[in-house]
């Protein structure tokens, strides 16, 4: 599927939750060099320039959010987390989640060799998309997109910071106290497809020990486990189980 008119642009905008004022920026972000090489239109531009800028935009906003989420973390840990987020595999997975591959403008050769599923092309297109959003809507629009897509991944990196994630720590505590692991129950999910919110409760010994919300089930479970651990710590102070 190639974007040859405006008909597919709303589909892309719906998938990322952003409306472009300058639609040509979106088209440029989705145009691979192979398409330009085979095009008779001298005005067609590929996404390499936007990819270059998008890499810098991603690095900036992810660094900023990491500082906010992990104020006590050192430079080494923060650098490792950022590197794990801004890499080809992670970016390609995010591009796949918003179905970016189906909208790429590719040359015939790239199309035949499965270009829509190549990690390198998807990662480049995602970076170009972030740049297009920045150039069209400014820093706040790009920041919103980056945080929406990456915050849950960043929060999951708490294991890198603390050495053990909250679920692991809670499981160890519950095994010691009750002889069995906690149980997680999805209570609700809400919001549009591109911005889902999950609410999870964690139970141990037939009691609700905590609840949490997040942009993914895994993030919500971590938040619930964190609340449960906080409660355990408070109860320990006053001598409650």
C-alpha positions in Angstrom: 0.0 0.0 0.0 1.5 3.3 -1.1 0.5 6.8 -0.1 -0.3 8.3 -3.5 -3.0 10.7 -2.4 -4.5 12.0 0.8 -6.9 9.0 1.4 -4.5 7.1 3.6 -3.1 10.1 5.6 -6.0 10.1 8.1 -5.3 6.4 8.8 -1.7 7.2 9.7 -2.8 10.2 11.8 -5.3 8.0 13.7 -2.6 5.5 14.5 -0.4 8.1 16.1 -3.1 10.3 17.6 -1.8 13.5 15.8 -3.2 15.6 12.9 -0.7 17.2 10.6 -1.2 20.8 9.4 1.4 20.2 6.7 0.5 16.8 5.2 3.6 16.9 3.0 5.8 16.4 6.0 4.1 13.1 6.8 4.4 12.0 3.2 8.1 12.8 3.2 8.6 10.9 6.5 7.2 7.8 4.8 9.1 8.1 1.6 12.1 5.7 1.2 15.0 6.5 -1.1 14.1 3.6 -3.3 10.8 5.3 -4.2 12.6 8.6 -5.0 15.1 6.7 -7.2 12.3 5.3 -9.3 10.1 8.4 -9.4 9.9 10.7 -12.4 9.0 13.6 -10.2 12.1 15.6 -9.4 10.4 17.2 -6.4 10.0 14.0 -4.5 12.1 13.9 -1.3 13.1 10.9 0.8 13.0 10.7 4.6 16.7 10.7 5.3 16.9 14.3 6.3 13.9 13.9 8.7 15.5 10.7 10.0 18.6 12.6 10.9 16.7 15.2 12.8 14.3 12.7 14.4 17.2 10.8 16.0 18.2 14.0 17.8 14.6 14.8 18.8 14.2 11.3 20.3 17.5 11.4 22.1 16.6 14.8 23.7 13.1 13.9 24.9 14.0 10.5 26.1 16.9 11.9 28.1 14.6 14.5 29.6 12.0 12.0 30.6 14.6 9.6 32.1 15.9 12.4 34.3 12.3 13.0 35.5 11.5 9.3 36.1 14.8 8.4 37.7 16.1 11.5 39.6 18.6 9.4 41.7 20.0 7.4 38.7 23.6 7.9 37.6 24.8 8.9 34.2 25.9 5.3 33.3 22.5 3.8 34.1 20.7 6.5 32.2 22.9 6.1 29.2 22.4 2.4 29.1 18.6 2.8 29.3 18.6 5.4 26.6 20.7 3.2 24.3 18.3 0.3 24.9 15.3 2.5 23.8 16.8 4.3 20.9 18.0 1.3 18.9 16.8 -0.3 15.7 14.9 -3.1 17.3 12.9 -1.0 19.7 12.1 1.7 17.1 11.1 -1.0 14.5 8.8 -2.6 17.1 7.1 0.8 17.8 6.7 1.4 14.1 5.1 -2.0 13.8 2.7 -1.2 16.6 1.4 1.8 14.7 1.4 -0.2 11.4 3.9 2.2 9.8 5.2 -0.4 7.4 2.0 -0.6 5.4 2.1 3.1 4.6 5.7 3.4 3.4 6.4 4.6 -0.1 8.9 2.1 -1.5 10.4 1.4 -4.9 9.5 -1.8 -6.7 12.7 -3.6 -5.8 12.4 -2.8 -2.1 8.7 -3.8 -2.2 9.6 -7.2 -3.6 12.3 -7.9 -1.0 9.9 -7.3 1.9 10.9 -3.7 2.7 7.8 -3.1 4.7 9.0 -5.5 7.4 12.7 -4.6 7.4 13.7 -3.3 10.8 16.1 -0.8 9.3 13.4 0.8 7.2 10.9 0.8 9.9 13.3 2.4 12.5 14.3 5.1 10.0 10.7 5.8 9.2 9.8 6.1 12.9 12.6 8.6 13.5 11.5 10.6 10.4 7.9 10.5 11.7 9.0 12.0 15.1 10.9 14.8 13.2 7.8 15.5 11.0 5.6 15.9 14.1 8.2 18.2 15.7 8.4 20.4 12.5 4.7 20.5 12.1 3.4 20.9 15.7 6.5 22.0 17.6 8.3 20.6 20.6 5.1 20.0 22.7 3.6 17.8 20.0 6.7 15.8 19.5 7.2 15.5 23.3 3.7 14.2 23.7 4.2 11.5 21.0 7.6 10.4 22.4 6.3 10.2 26.0 3.2 8.3 24.9 5.2 5.7 23.0 8.2 5.4 25.4 7.1 6.1 28.9 6.0 2.5 29.7 9.3 1.2 28.2 11.2 3.6 30.4 9.3 2.6 33.6 10.0 -1.0 32.8 13.7 -0.1 33.0 13.3 0.3 36.8 14.9 -3.2 36.9 18.1 -1.7 35.4 18.1 1.0 38.1 17.2 -1.0 41.2 18.6 -4.4 40.2 15.2 -6.1 40.7 11.8 -5.0 39.4 8.8 -4.4 41.8 7.1 -7.7 40.7 10.1 -9.7 41.5 10.5 -8.1 44.9 6.8 -8.5 45.8 6.9 -12.2 44.7 9.9 -12.8 47.0 8.1 -11.1 49.9 4.8 -12.9 49.4 6.6 -16.3 49.0 8.3 -15.7 52.4 5.1 -14.5 54.1 2.4 -16.8 52.6 4.3 -19.5 50.7 2.8 -18.6 47.3 3.2 -15.9 44.7 0.8 -12.9 44.3 -1.9 -13.0 41.7 -2.5 -10.1 39.2 -6.0 -9.3 37.9 -6.8 -6.9 35.0 -9.7 -4.8 36.3 -10.2 -2.4 33.4 -8.8 -0.9 30.2 -9.9 2.3 28.6 -8.9 5.0 26.2 -8.4 5.1 22.4 -6.4 2.3 20.7 -3.3 4.5 20.4 -3.4 5.5 24.1 -4.8 2.6 26.2 -4.9 2.8 30.0 -4.8 -0.5 32.0 -5.8 -0.9 35.6 -4.5 -4.0 37.5 -5.0 -5.2 41.1 -2.6 -7.6 42.9 -3.9 -10.1 45.4 -2.1 -12.2 48.0 -3.6 -14.3 50.7 -7.0 -13.5 49.2 -6.5 -9.8 49.9 -6.0 -6.9 47.4 -2.6 -5.6 48.2 -2.4 -2.9 45.7 -3.6 -1.4 42.4 -1.8 0.3 39.6 -2.4 1.9 36.2 -0.2 2.0 33.1 0.0 2.2 29.3 0.5 -1.6 29.2 -0.5 -4.5 31.4 3.1 -5.0 32.3 3.4 -1.4 33.5 0.2 -1.6 35.4 1.3 -4.8 37.1 4.6 -3.1 38.1 2.7 -0.1 39.5 0.4 -2.4 41.5 3.4 -4.3 42.9 5.0 -1.1 43.8 1.9 0.0 45.8 1.8 -3.4 47.5 5.4 -3.1 48.5 4.8 0.4 49.9 1.9 -0.9 51.9 4.0 -3.7 53.3 6.6 -1.3 54.3 4.1 1.0 56.1 2.4 -2.0 57.8 5.8 -3.2 59.0 6.3 0.0 60.8 3.0 -0.4 62.8 3.3 -4.1 63.2 0.6 -5.2 60.7 0.9 -8.2 58.3 
